Amino acid sequence: MSGFDTTWLDLREPADGAARDAALLQGAVAWLARAGEAALAVDLGCGTGSTLRAVAPHAPKLRWRLVDNDPALLAEATRRLSAASDVETVQANLTDLDALDLAWIRLATASALFDLASRDFVEGLADRLVAEQAGLYAALNYDGNVAWSEAHPLDAAVVKAFNSHQRRDKGLGAALGPDAGPALVNAFAARGYDVRTASSPWALDARAVSLQRLFVAGMADAVAETGEITTPELADWQRMRMENVERGSCRVGHLDVLALPR
Ligand SMILES: C[S@@+](CC[C@H](N)C(=O)[O-])C[C@H]1O[C@@H](n2cnc3c(N)ncnc32)[C@H](O)[C@@H]1O
């Protein structure tokens, strides 16, 4: 997947904000506070700056570096920053991990990124963060679980096919998809970090109709590409799901990970 648009990112930001585990966020903030004022945080795959907007109110004196390969999203992030913010934006492709400037950073952050990334990327990033003795706050890693309040007979098959699509290369190697959370835990625990995790599911109801619609449409498109479900069956599933967004609810599982040097 490439080309994340602001419509999708704007729709998911309130759901992400409600889903983020508060204790892990506070753990990241406490780690930054120990670094003193003006600690440097780097947000990887920043989009329009959702992670900054979630963290900065708790850590207002931070310096930020926002990294993304999409110039339009970086421009939008810049447009949304307050004049007082100490933030630089960097256009970079994370595939070139060696070229990424992580010197003196205290914390790397990311939201909804690592399910797009490969195991090699996670391992390489872990090495780079250990070298800096920097922490990682990685929120909203999709965990492979989607459930609706009203069942459709194809739900399990659709989620299975969607999860196999999630593992396709999204530009950072064979994607971890639902394995992102465990891969992060293993990589940082193996390097002696203190690793904490918490579930951070979306709980989408009638207040998130537009997000539900885009999510269902995106799922259906991805599943269609796998060819695992026939076109008429998938169309029936999508029709039922779209009809239900206002009266039903949907839970999408995520895992937040906080990994800090001991
Ligand atoms: C699902 S979006 C999440 C954006 C943002 N973190 C948020 O929570 O709203 C994934 C982001 O990763 C960026 N991204 C994906 N692959 C990338 C790569 N190879 N290098 C740099 N950024 C990348 C995308 O442009 C997008 O902004």
Ligand as a Chemical Component Dictionary entry (heavy atoms), coordinates in Angstrom:
data_LIG
# 
_chem_comp.id                   LIG 
_chem_comp.type                 NON-POLYMER 
_chem_comp.pdbx_formal_charge   0 
_chem_comp.three_letter_code    LIG 
# 
loop_
_chem_comp_atom.comp_id 
_chem_comp_atom.atom_id 
_chem_comp_atom.alt_atom_id 
_chem_comp_atom.type_symbol 
_chem_comp_atom.charge 
_chem_comp_atom.model_Cartn_x 
_chem_comp_atom.model_Cartn_y 
_chem_comp_atom.model_Cartn_z 
_chem_comp_atom.pdbx_ordinal 
LIG C1  C1  C 0  -0.732 4.273 8.124  1  
LIG S1  S1  S 1  0.150  5.752 7.796  2  
LIG C2  C2  C 0  0.350  6.379 9.448  3  
LIG C3  C3  C 0  0.673  7.845 9.485  4  
LIG C4  C4  C 0  0.772  8.463 10.875 5  
LIG N1  N1  N 0  1.813  7.830 11.655 6  
LIG C5  C5  C 0  -0.552 8.388 11.589 7  
LIG O1  O1  O 0  -0.665 7.632 12.555 8  
LIG O2  O2  O -1 -1.488 9.091 11.162 9  
LIG C6  C6  C 0  1.804  5.179 7.412  10 
LIG C7  C7  C 0  2.767  6.300 7.112  11 
LIG O3  O3  O 0  4.059  5.724 6.820  12 
LIG C8  C8  C 0  4.593  6.380 5.693  13 
LIG N2  N2  N 0  5.498  5.445 5.028  14 
LIG C9  C9  C 0  5.176  4.254 4.493  15 
LIG N3  N3  N 0  6.261  3.680 3.932  16 
LIG C10 C10 C 0  7.291  4.546 4.132  17 
LIG C11 C11 C 0  8.673  4.532 3.773  18 
LIG N4  N4  N 0  9.205  3.506 3.094  19 
LIG N5  N5  N 0  9.437  5.567 4.134  20 
LIG C12 C12 C 0  8.916  6.620 4.829  21 
LIG N6  N6  N 0  7.621  6.689 5.188  22 
LIG C13 C13 C 0  6.806  5.665 4.843  23 
LIG C14 C14 C 0  3.389  6.748 4.849  24 
LIG O4  O4  O 0  3.662  7.798 3.934  25 
LIG C15 C15 C 0  2.382  7.149 5.916  26 
LIG O5  O5  O 0  2.491  8.505 6.260  27 
# 
loop_
_chem_comp_bond.comp_id 
_chem_comp_bond.atom_id_1 
_chem_comp_bond.atom_id_2 
_chem_comp_bond.value_order 
_chem_comp_bond.pdbx_ordinal 
LIG C1  S1  SING 1  
LIG S1  C2  SING 2  
LIG S1  C6  SING 3  
LIG C2  C3  SING 4  
LIG C3  C4  SING 5  
LIG C4  N1  SING 6  
LIG C4  C5  SING 7  
LIG C5  O1  DOUB 8  
LIG C5  O2  SING 9  
LIG C6  C7  SING 10 
LIG C7  O3  SING 11 
LIG C7  C15 SING 12 
LIG O3  C8  SING 13 
LIG C8  N2  SING 14 
LIG C8  C14 SING 15 
LIG N2  C9  SING 16 
LIG N2  C13 SING 17 
LIG C9  N3  DOUB 18 
LIG N3  C10 SING 19 
LIG C10 C11 SING 20 
LIG C10 C13 DOUB 21 
LIG C11 N4  SING 22 
LIG C11 N5  DOUB 23 
LIG N5  C12 SING 24 
LIG C12 N6  DOUB 25 
LIG N6  C13 SING 26 
LIG C14 O4  SING 27 
LIG C14 C15 SING 28 
LIG C15 O5  SING 29 
# 
